Each structure stands twice: as C-alpha cells, then as structure tokens.
Amino acid sequence: MKTMKKYRLLFQLYIQIIWIRYQEQNKSDEGIEQNQHY
C-alpha cells in the first residue's frame, strides 16, 4: 500500500515535469516575455 502511494507521487511529478517542458517548448520567445510582465 505505501509503495503504491510513493509510485503515485513520483508518477504525478513525472507528468508535471513533462507537461511544463511541453508547454515551454510550445511557447515562443514573445510569449515568455509577456508572461514575465505579469
């Protein structure tokens, strides 16, 4: 049971990292600059 929770947390972190990198790749330099203004 405990090991399952650990794997779930690692799996969620893994997805979050991939999602963030995926979004960053899709963003253009202009989009990143606009986000920094907020």
BELTA-V388038 format. One record per residue. N is the residue number from 0. D_CENTER is the distance of its C-alpha to the mean C-alpha in Angstrom with 2 decimals. Layout:
BEGIN
N/D_CENTER
N/D_CENTER
END
This chain:
BEGIN
0/26.49
1/24.81
2/23.34
3/21.83
4/19.99
5/18.70
6/17.50
7/15.80
8/13.87
9/12.94
10/12.03
11/9.73
12/7.98
13/8.07
14/6.67
15/3.58
16/3.58
17/5.21
18/3.93
19/2.72
20/5.82
21/7.48
22/7.69
23/8.86
24/11.31
25/12.61
26/13.32
27/16.77
28/18.14
29/19.90
30/16.92
31/15.27
32/18.73
33/19.13
34/15.98
35/17.40
36/20.63
37/19.37
END
